[in-house]
Amino acid sequence: MAIEYNEDSAVTVRNAREDDLARIVELDRQISGISKPDYWRESLRRFGNARKARYFLVAEKDTLIVGFIVGEIRAWEFGTPPGGWVFSLTVDPDTRLGGVATVMFETICRYFRQAGVDKVHTMIDRSNITVMSFFRSQGMMAGSTIPLEMDLADFTTEQAEVL
Ligand SMILES: CC(C)(COP(=O)(O)OP(=O)(O)OC[C@H]1O[C@@H](n2cnc3c(N)ncnc32)[C@H](O)[C@@H]1OP(=O)(O)O)[C@@H](O)C(=O)NCCC(=O)NCCS
């Protein structure tokens, strides 16, 4: 996977590496309020290093990582044909509204396309207006699937009997 430079935003998009971990953890902590080094280490192991159909990209500006995007191609989950999924997208609050997320999103979409899929999916919290506005600006719209969830608090934690 080539390193991509975008002149308009002066951003370079490249594969994430092990030594990017600390900055990725810090960017995520700034937004989520929780430091999750183990989670991001595992995420880098699974999606980093240009693995087939897996993408962990960072955006670099003046040698500082200002954002990252994570995604992969998944096939037949929830009955959907092979498609690209974006799991995480974050841009440094000091660098926002400068086109950084757009460059990363366009790059991952191009990789999805080169890998042969023709749809990109994501899932967002409906109260996250900023992220919603971003994805809408890229042309994404509500799909035909909806997430369902249920509280498990009433389920016993006793071990189920294995027959
Ligand atoms: C959403 C996010 C990635 C956008 O990054 P960005 O680099 O600022 O986005 P861009 O500059 O490429 O914006 C492209 C378009 O998105 C829309 N947009 C982005 N931020 C917006 C905002 N705060 N309000 C309204 N529209 C917005 C605009 O249409 C914008 O185009 P414009 O600048 O011509 O108006 C960034 O705000 C972010 O990291 N937010 C927090 C992410 C988060 O909550 N992550 C956890 C869940 S994955």
The ligand as a Tripos MOL2 file, in Angstrom:
@<TRIPOS>MOLECULE
LIG
   48    50     1     0     0
SMALL
NO_CHARGES

@<TRIPOS>ATOM
      1 C1        -15.8500   13.6190   12.5100 C.3       1 LIG1
      2 C2        -14.3790   13.9790   12.3300 C.3       1 LIG1
      3 C3        -13.5700   12.6930   12.0610 C.3       1 LIG1
      4 C4        -14.2600   14.9490   11.1410 C.3       1 LIG1
      5 O1        -12.8840   15.2390   10.9130 O.3       1 LIG1
      6 P1        -12.4260   16.5380   10.0680 P.3       1 LIG1
      7 O2        -11.0260   16.3230    9.6260 O.co2     1 LIG1
      8 O3        -12.7010   17.7600   10.8640 O.co2     1 LIG1
      9 O4        -13.4410   16.4710    8.8210 O.3       1 LIG1
     10 P2        -13.2950   17.2310    7.4220 P.3       1 LIG1
     11 O5        -12.5380   18.5130    7.6040 O.co2     1 LIG1
     12 O6        -12.7860   16.2870    6.4020 O.co2     1 LIG1
     13 O7        -14.8300   17.6010    7.1520 O.3       1 LIG1
     14 C5        -15.4970   17.2560    5.9510 C.3       1 LIG1
     15 C6        -16.9330   17.6910    6.0570 C.3       1 LIG1
     16 O8        -17.5940   17.0360    7.1570 O.3       1 LIG1
     17 C7        -18.5750   17.8930    7.7340 C.3       1 LIG1
     18 N1        -18.1930   18.2030    9.1280 N.ar      1 LIG1
     19 C8        -17.0440   17.8550    9.7480 C.ar      1 LIG1
     20 N2        -17.0260   18.3040   11.0350 N.ar      1 LIG1
     21 C9        -18.2160   18.9360   11.2120 C.ar      1 LIG1
     22 C10       -18.7960   19.6260   12.3150 C.ar      1 LIG1
     23 N3        -18.1530   19.7370   13.5000 N.pl3     1 LIG1
     24 N4        -20.0190   20.1640   12.1600 N.ar      1 LIG1
     25 C11       -20.6840   20.0760   10.9890 C.ar      1 LIG1
     26 N5        -20.1790   19.4460    9.8800 N.ar      1 LIG1
     27 C12       -18.9600   18.8870   10.0000 C.ar      1 LIG1
     28 C13       -18.5600   19.1870    6.8990 C.3       1 LIG1
     29 O9        -19.5180   19.0310    5.8690 O.3       1 LIG1
     30 C14       -17.1470   19.1660    6.3200 C.3       1 LIG1
     31 O10       -17.0470   19.8690    5.0940 O.3       1 LIG1
     32 P3        -16.7840   21.4690    5.1030 P.3       1 LIG1
     33 O11       -15.5480   21.6870    5.9380 O.co2     1 LIG1
     34 O12       -16.5980   21.7840    3.6640 O.co2     1 LIG1
     35 O13       -17.9910   22.0890    5.7280 O.co2     1 LIG1
     36 C15       -13.8010   14.7100   13.6030 C.3       1 LIG1
     37 O14       -14.6510   15.7860   13.9300 O.3       1 LIG1
     38 C16       -13.6770   13.7960   14.7940 C.2       1 LIG1
     39 O15       -12.6580   13.1230   14.9700 O.2       1 LIG1
     40 N6        -14.7110   13.7720   15.6430 N.am      1 LIG1
     41 C17       -14.7510   12.8890   16.7720 C.3       1 LIG1
     42 C18       -14.7720   11.4810   16.2700 C.3       1 LIG1
     43 C19       -15.4340   10.5300   17.2060 C.2       1 LIG1
     44 O16       -16.3300   10.8730   17.9540 O.2       1 LIG1
     45 N7        -14.9380    9.2920   17.1210 N.am      1 LIG1
     46 C20       -15.4940    8.2330   17.8920 C.3       1 LIG1
     47 C21       -16.4930    7.3970   17.1050 C.3       1 LIG1
     48 S1        -15.7850    6.6480   15.6600 S.3       1 LIG1
@<TRIPOS>BOND
     1     1     2 1
     2     2     3 1
     3     2     4 1
     4     2    36 1
     5     4     5 1
     6     5     6 1
     7     6     7 2
     8     6     8 1
     9     6     9 1
    10     9    10 1
    11    10    11 2
    12    10    12 1
    13    10    13 1
    14    13    14 1
    15    14    15 1
    16    15    16 1
    17    15    30 1
    18    16    17 1
    19    17    18 1
    20    17    28 1
    21    18    19 ar
    22    18    27 ar
    23    19    20 ar
    24    20    21 ar
    25    21    22 ar
    26    21    27 ar
    27    22    23 1
    28    22    24 ar
    29    24    25 ar
    30    25    26 ar
    31    26    27 ar
    32    28    29 1
    33    28    30 1
    34    30    31 1
    35    31    32 1
    36    32    33 2
    37    32    34 1
    38    32    35 1
    39    36    37 1
    40    36    38 1
    41    38    39 2
    42    38    40 1
    43    40    41 1
    44    41    42 1
    45    42    43 1
    46    43    44 2
    47    43    45 1
    48    45    46 1
    49    46    47 1
    50    47    48 1
@<TRIPOS>SUBSTRUCTURE
     1 LIG1         1 GROUP 0 **** ****
